[in-house]
Amino acid sequence: MVNGNILCNPFFFKYILLECEYLLPTTGGSMHSSSLSNYRQSSPTELREVLETAASMLAAKYARHGSFTNPEVSKQYLQMKLAHYDKEVFGAMLLDNQNRLITFEVLFTGTIDAASIYPREVVKVALAANAAAVIFGHNHPSGVPEPSQSDRRITTRLSDALALIDIRVLDHIVVGESCVSFAERGWL
């Protein structure tokens, strides 16, 4: 089910429509730029239906993906999962030993500019899923994906805690209008 707040988030709306424009030709549909403007004039119920269909298409795309070893694919997945929130949300992609997705969990929800993260709770969730690796992600509702110093500190704390139980942290991705990957920046 699509959260009603996504109708107010232009970043997520744009992302979903662009992804669907890419996917529809492979599924027999069509979406031309002239028809995209029609969606902006639709009722909230119609928009929700369009976005629910789009979210289902994207979920199917990632379910078939296989392993998450490419930061670009991880960024796209996390943008789909996190961009629509109007509060800061911290989640984890829990992966098996082949880096295939076991599940995605939203772990913490905060305010418009912060979320409290507790390493103990992250460890519990990772162990319960029998994860071998994780990719963290959180959104910046402002749309600016630049990681803060506290983002970097908590990632180090989480990496250290999970290393004690042999769970690898592959990346931490900050989602805004675009995405920033800690792995791509050499911070992990």
C-alpha positions as a Python dict, from the first residue, in 0.01 Angstrom:
ca = {
    (1, 'M'): (0, 0, 0),
    (2, 'V'): (133, 342, -90),
    (3, 'N'): (160, 602, 187),
    (4, 'G'): (-62, 907, 124),
    (5, 'N'): (235, 1137, 189),
    (6, 'I'): (393, 1044, -144),
    (7, 'L'): (143, 1260, -326),
    (8, 'C'): (314, 1560, -167),
    (9, 'N'): (670, 1449, -244),
    (10, 'P'): (778, 1567, -590),
    (11, 'F'): (1108, 1374, -576),
    (12, 'F'): (935, 1038, -530),
    (13, 'F'): (660, 1120, -781),
    (14, 'K'): (920, 1212, -1046),
    (15, 'Y'): (1127, 902, -967),
    (16, 'I'): (831, 664, -996),
    (17, 'L'): (715, 814, -1324),
    (18, 'L'): (1064, 804, -1475),
    (19, 'E'): (1116, 443, -1366),
    (20, 'C'): (778, 343, -1509),
    (21, 'E'): (853, 519, -1835),
    (22, 'Y'): (1164, 297, -1851),
    (23, 'L'): (980, -22, -1755),
    (24, 'L'): (655, 7, -1949),
    (25, 'P'): (800, -55, -2297),
    (26, 'T'): (931, -391, -2171),
    (27, 'T'): (590, -481, -2029),
    (28, 'G'): (384, -383, -2331),
    (29, 'G'): (260, -51, -2193),
    (30, 'S'): (332, 300, -2303),
    (31, 'M'): (389, 625, -2123),
    (32, 'H'): (475, 934, -2322),
    (33, 'S'): (591, 1262, -2171),
    (34, 'S'): (269, 1425, -2295),
    (35, 'S'): (68, 1183, -2081),
    (36, 'L'): (284, 1239, -1771),
    (37, 'S'): (142, 1588, -1724),
    (38, 'N'): (-208, 1437, -1714),
    (39, 'Y'): (-118, 1251, -1394),
    (40, 'R'): (-47, 1577, -1215),
    (41, 'Q'): (-406, 1685, -1288),
    (42, 'S'): (-557, 1361, -1160),
    (43, 'S'): (-744, 1319, -833),
    (44, 'P'): (-552, 1191, -528),
    (45, 'T'): (-728, 854, -563),
    (46, 'E'): (-623, 821, -927),
    (47, 'L'): (-267, 925, -842),
    (48, 'R'): (-254, 672, -559),
    (49, 'E'): (-367, 397, -798),
    (50, 'V'): (-103, 496, -1054),
    (51, 'L'): (168, 504, -790),
    (52, 'E'): (58, 173, -636),
    (53, 'T'): (80, 11, -979),
    (54, 'A'): (419, 172, -1037),
    (55, 'A'): (546, 61, -696),
    (56, 'S'): (431, -296, -772),
    (57, 'M'): (616, -290, -1105),
    (58, 'L'): (932, -167, -936),
    (59, 'A'): (907, -424, -657),
    (60, 'A'): (882, -698, -920),
    (61, 'K'): (1186, -554, -1098),
    (62, 'Y'): (1398, -574, -781),
    (63, 'A'): (1262, -914, -675),
    (64, 'R'): (1412, -1055, -997),
    (65, 'H'): (1736, -862, -964),
    (66, 'G'): (1947, -1114, -774),
    (67, 'S'): (2243, -986, -577),
    (68, 'F'): (2287, -627, -466),
    (69, 'T'): (2655, -570, -540),
    (70, 'N'): (2615, -263, -760),
    (71, 'P'): (2565, 67, -570),
    (72, 'E'): (2348, 205, -853),
    (73, 'V'): (2094, -75, -814),
    (74, 'S'): (2096, -36, -435),
    (75, 'K'): (2044, 339, -471),
    (76, 'Q'): (1746, 287, -703),
    (77, 'Y'): (1593, 32, -467),
    (78, 'L'): (1633, 253, -160),
    (79, 'Q'): (1504, 558, -343),
    (80, 'M'): (1191, 360, -425),
    (81, 'K'): (1156, 254, -60),
    (82, 'L'): (1245, 578, 119),
    (83, 'A'): (1195, 887, -98),
    (84, 'H'): (825, 928, -22),
    (85, 'Y'): (857, 976, 354),
    (86, 'D'): (815, 1327, 494),
    (87, 'K'): (1008, 1233, 810),
    (88, 'E'): (1356, 1090, 835),
    (89, 'V'): (1340, 710, 813),
    (90, 'F'): (1629, 466, 861),
    (91, 'G'): (1607, 119, 709),
    (92, 'A'): (1816, -182, 621),
    (93, 'M'): (1831, -417, 327),
    (94, 'L'): (1906, -751, 491),
    (95, 'L'): (2101, -975, 255),
    (96, 'D'): (2202, -1340, 243),
    (97, 'N'): (2559, -1463, 183),
    (98, 'Q'): (2515, -1411, -194),
    (99, 'N'): (2403, -1050, -133),
    (100, 'R'): (2045, -1133, -235),
    (101, 'L'): (1766, -949, -58),
    (102, 'I'): (1606, -1137, 229),
    (103, 'T'): (1391, -843, 333),
    (104, 'F'): (1387, -468, 372),
    (105, 'E'): (1302, -333, 716),
    (106, 'V'): (1226, 22, 824),
    (107, 'L'): (1403, 27, 1160),
    (108, 'F'): (1360, 381, 1292),
    (109, 'T'): (1142, 682, 1215),
    (110, 'G'): (1236, 1028, 1333),
    (111, 'T'): (1142, 1389, 1272),
    (112, 'I'): (1189, 1609, 967),
    (113, 'D'): (1566, 1625, 1015),
    (114, 'A'): (1680, 1342, 1245),
    (115, 'A'): (1616, 985, 1355),
    (116, 'S'): (1762, 812, 1660),
    (117, 'I'): (1944, 490, 1569),
    (118, 'Y'): (2015, 216, 1824),
    (119, 'P'): (2285, -39, 1726),
    (120, 'R'): (2143, -301, 1963),
    (121, 'E'): (1810, -299, 1776),
    (122, 'V'): (1985, -318, 1438),
    (123, 'V'): (2183, -622, 1556),
    (124, 'K'): (1863, -793, 1678),
    (125, 'V'): (1687, -742, 1345),
    (126, 'A'): (1989, -859, 1142),
    (127, 'L'): (2023, -1175, 1353),
    (128, 'A'): (1649, -1248, 1337),
    (129, 'A'): (1665, -1234, 955),
    (130, 'N'): (1980, -1450, 952),
    (131, 'A'): (2147, -1179, 743),
    (132, 'A'): (2506, -1216, 624),
    (133, 'A'): (2527, -854, 505),
    (134, 'V'): (2333, -529, 521),
    (135, 'I'): (2294, -213, 319),
    (136, 'F'): (2166, 76, 526),
    (137, 'G'): (1960, 356, 384),
    (138, 'H'): (1790, 663, 516),
    (139, 'N'): (1617, 959, 361),
    (140, 'H'): (1670, 1331, 396),
    (141, 'P'): (1321, 1483, 355),
    (142, 'S'): (1483, 1813, 254),
    (143, 'G'): (1589, 1646, -71),
    (144, 'V'): (1959, 1718, -5),
    (145, 'P'): (2135, 1380, 20),
    (146, 'E'): (2470, 1499, 158),
    (147, 'P'): (2557, 1284, 464),
    (148, 'S'): (2611, 1461, 794),
    (149, 'Q'): (2892, 1388, 1039),
    (150, 'S'): (2639, 1210, 1261),
    (151, 'D'): (2541, 991, 961),
    (152, 'R'): (2906, 893, 926),
    (153, 'R'): (2950, 829, 1300),
    (154, 'I'): (2645, 604, 1331),
    (155, 'T'): (2753, 408, 1024),
    (156, 'T'): (3090, 343, 1186),
    (157, 'R'): (2921, 234, 1511),
    (158, 'L'): (2684, 2, 1326),
    (159, 'S'): (2967, -144, 1116),
    (160, 'D'): (3172, -212, 1429),
    (161, 'A'): (2878, -372, 1612),
    (162, 'L'): (2782, -594, 1318),
    (163, 'A'): (3143, -695, 1250),
    (164, 'L'): (3150, -859, 1595),
    (165, 'I'): (2886, -1105, 1475),
    (166, 'D'): (3025, -1146, 1122),
    (167, 'I'): (2764, -939, 941),
    (168, 'R'): (2912, -718, 668),
    (169, 'V'): (2797, -362, 604),
    (170, 'L'): (2819, -317, 227),
    (171, 'D'): (2692, 39, 201),
    (172, 'H'): (2493, 319, 357),
    (173, 'I'): (2291, 521, 109),
    (174, 'V'): (2137, 859, 181),
    (175, 'V'): (1827, 929, -27),
    (176, 'G'): (1714, 1275, -129),
    (177, 'E'): (1648, 1419, -472),
    (178, 'S'): (1945, 1200, -568),
    (179, 'C'): (2143, 947, -363),
    (180, 'V'): (2485, 936, -198),
    (181, 'S'): (2662, 604, -142),
    (182, 'F'): (2915, 573, 142),
    (183, 'A'): (3082, 284, -45),
    (184, 'E'): (3126, 493, -360),
    (185, 'R'): (3289, 764, -151),
    (186, 'G'): (3527, 513, 8),
    (187, 'W'): (3383, 559, 357),
    (188, 'L'): (3323, 186, 414),
}
